[in-house]
Structure formats: C-alpha cells, structure tokens
Amino acid sequence: MQSESDRGIRSLFVVDTEASWIRSLLHAMPPDVRIHGFRIRNAFSFPGGLRGQFQKVGRSEGVSESWRDTWVSTPSWHKAFGLSSWLVTRQIRKAVRCFGQPDAVLFTLPWYAKVAEDASGPRKAYYAHDTFRFYGWDNNKLIPLEKRLLDCCNVGFGVARRVVADLEELSSTPVQYLPMATGWLPEQIATEGETAAEKDLESVPKPRVGCVGQIHSSAYDWDLIEYVRANLPNAHFVFIGPRFKERSTSGANRVEAVFARPNVHWLGPKPHAHLPAYFRRFDVCFNPLCVSEHNHRRSPLRLFDYLTTDRPIVSTAIAEAFNHVPFVSIAKDKEEFCRLVREALTLKVAPDLERRRNYISANTWHARAAEFWRFVNGATYVRSVDTLGWLSNGK
C-alpha cells in the first residue's frame, strides 16, 4: 500500500495567508494541490470595520480554482492570546468539517504556536518568512512561542540564512532555507504599466538610478544615499514604494531632507505588476538597505525582481546580497558604493545576461514551491492515531 509520504501531499491548510509573499508562494503551488488559507486580522484593523467583520468572518471565498480563503478576526495576540488561539482553531475545525482533514498545515507566524500544538493528524511546517524578532514585539514572549511552534512541526523554513541559524538554536526540528523569489521571467515580462511609467519619469532626467520597496528611515542607509547623490550630481535617484508611517519625527525629517534634493525623486507606491515598466527606464538598480542585524536577516524581494532585468545592480553589504554575486555588485562602504554606481552608469562592468537569466530562472516562486514540497514530503512523518485531528478536540 502506498504511504502518505510516497504519494505526496494533495491538500494544504495555511495559517495565515495575509503576507503578500506567502500569497506569491501559494499562487505558484501545483494546480492539483488543494489549498485552504486563513486570512487572520486584528478586529481593530479588519477591512471594513465592524461591517466588514459581519460580512466576511467565517466565510470562505475563492482565490483560484484550487485555493479558498476564510477570514478570521481576533481581538489581540498580545493581550488575548488564549482567546485569539481559540478563535483561529474554531475556524480551522469548521474548515475541516467542510473540506476534510488536510495532508499538511503551514503556519506563518509564531503567534500560532498553540493552534499548532492542538493540531493532530496532518504534517506541520513553519515558515519564518520575515524578521519577526525585529518587529517591535515582546521577544520575551515571541521567541518562546516560536520555539513551541517549531517543536511541534515536522519541518521549518527560514527566509534568510541567519533566520535559519536563529531557528536552529531554538529547536531540533530541521530548518531549511527558503528565500524570496520573483514571479517574473525576462522573456515573460509584460508591458503593463508602460503608460504610467512613461508619464511618471518624463520629467526625471537620465541617467536614472532606481530603487523599489517600502521606504523607512531606519531600514535605508540615508547617509549613504546622501553621499552618493551628492557625489553623482548628474545622476537622478528614483524611489518607488510606500512611505512607512514613522514613529520618530527625526526619522521622518531625515527622509524628507533627502527627498527634497534636486536629483532625488519619490514616485510613491506602484502596483507590483507595473514595476518592470519602471525598471526598463532605469540605468542602474540599487539596494540601499543599511547594514544591520535586522537587514542581515532579510531576503530583499527587490533583488530578485532587479535580476529579471538587464540592468546593473548595486547593493550594500547585507548578508543575503552575497548570495547573488556575481550578478549583484556589493559595496562595503559609501565610497565604494559611489564608485560602483559610477562604473555601472558608464557600463565599465556589463551584466552577463545569459548566466543571469539562467540564475533567475532557478529563483522563481514556482521553484520555491517545488522546494517547499520536496522538504515537506521528505520530513519525518508519523501519522497520529487520532485521524480526526482538530475535530476530535471539540466543536
């Protein structure tokens, strides 16, 4: 008789699916895998407020032919952990009754430790898809919860190598490296957004050095940005992305001061699908994240998206950027960053496009989905006697 591991997993529950890169991973899953996700939001920030909760909570909506999501509202993970865990588990039990027990469950935040502990039957995985220890949450609570969650899973995943190392210190559960990826391939990039990009950039002279991503005073190296733009006065530095709501007035003022420079341009947030149209109008793509313990644990999505272009790429020396060498030039300080941008603008170092295309083809979300299944299917698995799983623990 074929074992569960041999036949592979055909149904997956995901707790939860709020993060955009989790959704990118799920969209890349094989079409024969049935997915049921849970979109979990705080009651005080639920879309549409009380009316939205009344209309959405507990109801299932289709995302694709093989993927459905159920909305869940929780009071507070910080102040009402037990109640929030119970509410999530309640919705999962309801989904089990409607759609059957899944073969596997993916958990995406440490807050779901108790939910995972109460689950029996399916194989369980935890994906640390972000740098949760740097969110400003109480690490005296967060780290023990992350350990509890990982301890009851068959396999864990970390978005950066240093995240993997952090998790390996917590638990004996095997942890695999699963970084960000791109949804584009060079030959597949559409022309969506061309009109908007042309209009937005028509008043920005060339050469253009572009950056995409959420703009935060503490995430970017603003001293480096100021130094490079001052030493390359003929280059124009373009930023695309939402501004983070700053708690610090000094931080907000620092960003404003740089954005007020004549050769710095902030275009605001743009749809992700439109970004290739902007990349085509850049001469250099750059990643100005400051070198910090936080950023060493990030897997910048922008680097994967930049690599779908034929543009040279310059980055600060954050840990994950080194994975992309030789396709990304890395600067150890602001002087070297300035030199590398200048060389890129004069095309002293041209990208090796054939090797680069082969490289990024192996770093798509479809490739990540295949890696995910390989590790989940290969994880040590013991079928619980309690085949009803969540259902057996109550209604």
N, C-alpha and C positions, 0 to 999 in steps of 0.2 A: 504493500500500500504506500502511495506517495505521501511523504511527510509534508508538514506545513512549510518547513524551510525549503524543501525541494521544489514545491510548486510555486513558491513566491507569494508575495502579498498582493492582494487584489482590492482591499478596502482599507482606507486610512481616515482616521479622525485627526483633526488638527486643532489644538487648544493653545493659542488662538491665531487668527489669520489677519490681524489688524496691520502688521508691518508690511510696507509695500514690497520689500524684498522677499518676504515669506510668500506673498501672493505671486511674485515672479517665479519662485521655485515651484509652486503648485501648478501654475499655468503650463510649466514645462513637463509635468508628470505624464507618463504614458496614458493614452486615452482609455485603456482598459482598466485603469485603477480608479475605483470609485472613491471620491473624496467627500467627507462631510466636515466642514470647518465651523468654528465658533468664533464670532466677532464679539469680543468682550470689551465693553466700555464702562467707565465710571458713570454712575447715574447722573452726576452733576455736569458731565460733559457729553452726554448722549446726544447724537444728532437729532435735532428737532425737539429737544427738551422732553417734558412730560408727555406731550402728544406723540412724539417720535417713539418713546418707550411703549406707549399703549399700542401703537401700530406695528412695531417691529419685534419686541421682545418675545422670544419663544417661537417665532415664526420662521419657517425655512424659505429661503429664496435661492433661485438658480443662479450660478455664476457661469457655468458652462454645462455642456451635456452630461459631464461626469462629476460635476462639483456643485455642491449646495452648501450654503452657509446659514447658521442660526444665530440670531442676535441675542446677546446676553447682557443684562445690566447688573452691575454690582455696586454696593454702597461705598466701600473703601477697603483696599487691601491693607492699608496702614492701620486703620482704626477698627475694622470689622473683618479681620482675616477669616475667622471661622464661618461667619455668615456668607461672605463672598465665595468661599470654597464650596459651601453647601449649595448655593445658587447655581454655580457652574456645574457641579456634579448632577444636580437635578435636571438641568437641560441636557446633559450628556445621556443620562438614563432615558430621558424621553426620546432622544435620537436613536438610542439602541432599540427601544421598543418599536420605533417606526421603520428603521432601516437595517436593523440587525447588528450583531456584535462585529466591530472592525477587526481586521487582522493585526493592525498596528495603530498606535496613537503617538503623535508627535506633539510635544509640549514646547512652548516657545518663550516662557518666562519663568523665573524662579518662584513667582507667586503661586504657581500651580502645583507646588510640592504635595500638599495634602490631597488634592484631586488625584494626582498620580499614585499616591500611596493607597488610596481607596480603590484603585482600579485593579482588577484581576482578570486574567484571561488573555488579553492581547499583548503583543510585543510593544515595548515602550521605548521612545527615544526623546532626547532633549537636545534642542538646537540653541546654543548661546549665540544668537545672530547679531548681537550688539554688545557694547561695553557697559553692561548693566551696573558694574561697580562704580562707574563714574557718572551715574545719573543724578546724584544728589540724594539717593535713597539711603536709609539707615543700613549701613553694611553689617552692623551687629545682628540685624535680622536677615538681611538679604543673603549673605554668604552661607549661614547655616541652612537656609531654605534651599539654596542652590545645591548644597551637599545632599540634603534629603531627597531632592528631586532626582539628582544624578544617581544616588544609591539605589533607587527603585527602578531605574531604567536599564535596558539591555545594552544601550549604546548612547554616547553623547557626541555632539558636534560643536566645534568652535569656529567662529568666523575668521579668527586670526591665530597665528601660531602661538602668540603669547596668551591668548584666551585659552587655547588648548592646554598650555602649560599650567595656567591657573586652575583649570578644572581637574587636571591630573593630580594636583596636590590635594584636592578635596576628597577624591573617591577612587576606588579601584576599578570602577566601570570604565571600559575602554572609550577613549575620546578620539574622534577623527577630525581632521582639518577640512572645513567646507567653507571656503571664502566666497565673496561676492562673484558676480559674473555679469555678462552682458546679454541682452535679448536681441542684439543686432549682429549681423554679419556684414562685412563690407559690400558684398555683392547683393545684399538684400535690403540695404538702406533705402527707404522710400523718400519721396520729395515732399512729404507732408511738412508744412511749416515754412516752405520756401518764401512765400509772400511776406509772412510776418518777420522772418529773419532779415530779409532784404530791407524792409522798412525800418526795423529797429537799428540796423547797422549802417544805414545810408549816410548818417551824419557822423559816424565814427571813422576817422581816417585810418589808413593802413600804415605800417604793419600792426596787426592786432594780436594780442596775447590774451587768450581766453581761459576762464575758469568757471566751472559749474558746481553747484552744491549749496547746501544751506550755509548762510553767512552768519558767523558767530564771532564775537570779539575774542573769546578765549581759544577757539579752535584754530583760527588762522594766525600766521605769523605776520602781524601788521607792521612790525619794524622791518622785516624783510621786504614786504610789499612796497613800503615807502622808499626803502633804499633802492630797490630795483627800478621802480618807476621814475625816481629822481635821476638815476644814472643812465636811463634809457629814455630821455625826454621825447624822442621822436616816435617811440612805440606807444600804442594805446592799449590799456589794460581793461578788459571787459569781464564783468562778473555777472553771472546768471544764477538766480536762485532766491529763495525767500530769506528775509531777514529774521533772525531769531529774536524773540522778544527778550531784550536784555533786562536782567535784574539790576545791573550796575550802570549808573549814569555815566561813569567814566569809560566803561566799555563801549557804550553806545556812542559816546562822543568821539572815541578813537576811530570807530568805523566811519562815522560821519566826516571826520577830518580827512581821511584817506579818499573817500568817495567824492570829496569836494575838489580834489586835484584836477587840473585841466586834462590830463591824459589818463584819467580813471573814469570808467563808465559802468554804472549799475543798471541793468535792464529789467530787474525784477524776476519773479518766477515765470517759468515757461513750461508748457506740457512736455513730459519726458519724450514723447514721440517726435517733438519738433526739434530736439537738440541736435541731431545730425545736420540739419539745415544751418544751424549756427556754427557748428564745428567746421563746416566747409568754408566758412568765411573767416575763420581764424588762421593765423600763420603759425602760431605755436599754442599748444595746450599746456596749462601748468597747474600744479597741485601745491598750494602754499600752506598746507597744514603745518602748524608748529610741531617741533619735535618734543613730545611729552609721553609720559607713561600711558595716558589716555589714548593718544593718537597712535602709539605703537600697537595698540590692541584694536585698531580699526582696519577694515578692509575697504578702502575707498572705492565706491562704485564708479566714481568718475574716471579712475584709471582704466578700468575695463572698457568703459564707453569710449574714452580717448583712443584706445588701441584699435578700435574699429575704423579709425580714420587713417589718412596717410600723412598726418601732421606730426612734427617732432613734439616730444613730451618732456617736460622738466618737472622734477618733484623735489621736495625737501626729503631729508634722510629719515623718514619714518620707516619702521621695520618692514611693513608689508610691501612698500615700494620696491624693495630689493628683490622681491620675487619676480618682478617684471624686467629686470636687467637681462639683455642689453637693449630692450625696446623702450625703456624709460631712462633718461639721464638723471642722475641723483646728485644733488649738491650738498656738501657738508656744512656750508655757511652761506651768508648772504652775498659775499664776494664771488664765490664760485657759482651761485645761482644766477647772478647777473651775467657772468661770463658765458654760462651755458645757454641762457636765453639769447644773448647776442650772437653766439655761434649758430644757434638754431635759426635765427632770423636771417643770417647770411648763408644758410644751408651749407656750413662747413661740415656738418655731420648729417647725412641724409638717412632716413629710416630704411632698413632692409625690409621692404614691403612684403616680399614673398614669405619670408620667415615669420614676419609679424602676423600675416593673415593666417598662417598655419597655427601660430600660437593662440590667437584669439578664438579660432575655431574650436579649440580644445577647452575654452573657458567661457562657454555659453551656459545659460540656465538649463538647457537640455542636458549638457554634460554634467552639471551639478546634480540634476535629478537622477541621472544614471548612477553617479557616485553614491548618492543617498541610499538608493535601493540596494546597491551592492553591499553596503555596510550594514543596513538594517536586516537584509535577508541573511547575511553571514553572521549576525550577532548570536551569541549563545542564547538559546531559547528553550524555556521549559513551559509546556502547556499546563496551566493551573487545573486542578480537579474541578474548581468552580468555573464551569464553562459559561455561566450566566454573567460573570463579571459584575459590572456596576448594578445590573438588575437585581442581583441577589442581596445587595446591601440596603435595599429599601425602595420605596416608590418615589 
